[in-house]
Amino acid sequence: MVLTVTHMYIYFYFRMQDTILVLEDGSVFKGRGFSVDGEVFGEVVFNTSMSGYEEAFTDPSYAGQILVMTYPLIGNYGFHKKHPESNRTQIRGLVVKEPYFFSTRGTRFVKYLEDNGLPCLYGIDTRALTLKIRDRGTMKGSLLAQTGKNNIPQIIDRIRGSPYPDVDNLVAEVSCKNIIVHRSHNSRRIVLVDCGVKKSILEHLRRHATVFQVPYDTDFESIDEINPDGIVISNGPGNPEHPRLLATTVNEVKNLIDKYPVFGICLGHQILSIALGFKTYKMKFGHRGSNHGVKNIERNRIYITSQNHGYAISDKSVPGVEISWVNVNDQTIEGIRHRKLPVSSVQFHPEAGPGPYDTQFLFEEFFNA
């Protein structure tokens, strides 16, 4: 039997649930939902991109988080196998204003949620929720089905008593477990320290070199045996000063910067910065979206960039290192460069997956250093 639009609406209606999002400040947002099974806990953050939801849902940097999309309509161009940034959905939960149920291209929104077991709340005022996060800062929250048995004060107490997800080593959850070699026709060899790398970053690197993708905690000796032409430290989730990262990735990067060209992206930028002597701090609500303006100090030029991070490096002087990029909105540090060594990093995503292509030249600069 061919389902008409009316039949499909009826089908979706009976799959929907009354669903709520409860925040640690006591706020409750009521709407409808799909795939909500039990209570889903996470850090509630927002993304301001108008497109690129496929990439956002699968970006490992979102591990541990419930994602709010500020653009009101999500799902209108479906979901396609070529766009995901990893092999699975990385966000813990999703909040949207209006899902588009009937896209004729790709996998439909509801099927994607069901196939990936992704809990979703929709039909709430996402603008009000975003403004609350901007005012109050990033908060812990829980998604759950609304029933007559919900004890809201008890749920709020449970949320407040739970640590933020980045207390755990989220990088260990998304990093590869063994060395993976991605062959290229180019004779150069690059070690990619995988802290939760996006597929689009890997694809850019493969255009220039054979890539040895190594786990985040790979020791210096194992990297040195590969004898690479350079090191890239990838994006990823969580706290860059997590004790496990300090003991492994940061410690090994300290050894690498004196011997190899090094380029850090996003979390990799923070890890490299810590290795050079900077400190980091957690931002009020972070930068997540594909429309963030940054200024290159040397060129005195502004570029529009894609970003996804909740931490930044502190504004302090480190001998031998200069600030190379700053955010035009809040003046946070967006990039650093060593004055003598071929070592640099940026907080934004030059691969633009998704986003503008303004800063893809940074890959060329790294390989030509």
Protein Blocks (a to p, Z undefined) as FASTA:
>chain_A
ZZdfklmmmmmmmmpccdddddfkopacddddehiehjadddddddfbfghklmmmmmmk
lgoiacddfbfbghjlopafklpgbfbdfbfbdcdfbdcfkbcghjdfklmmmmnopacd
ehiafklmmmmmmmnopaddddddddfkbcfklmmmmmmmpccfklpcfklmmmcfbdcd
dddfbfbdcddddehiafklmmmmmmmoccddddfklcfklmmmnopabdcddddedjfk
bfklmmmmmmmmmmmmmmbccddehjlmmmmmmmnopacdddfkopadjkbccddfklop
acddddddfbdcdddddehiacfbdcfklopafbdcdfkbccdddfbdfkopacdfklmm
mmmmmmmZZ
